[in-house]
């Protein structure tokens, strides 16, 4: 099984449509440093982020 370890979104300014879903990535780092809701275009968009690597 492959794991995501980095998102590499250096220039991400907006998530125009849809939701963010990141789960069960034991190698994923720094996901907790992103203010996902500030990137959403609408107030109905959601971020579901759980069971990833513990922030250090």
Secondary structure, DSSP 8 states (H G I E B T S, - for coil): ---------TT---B-SS-EEEES-TT--SGGGS-HHHHBSSTT--EEEES-----
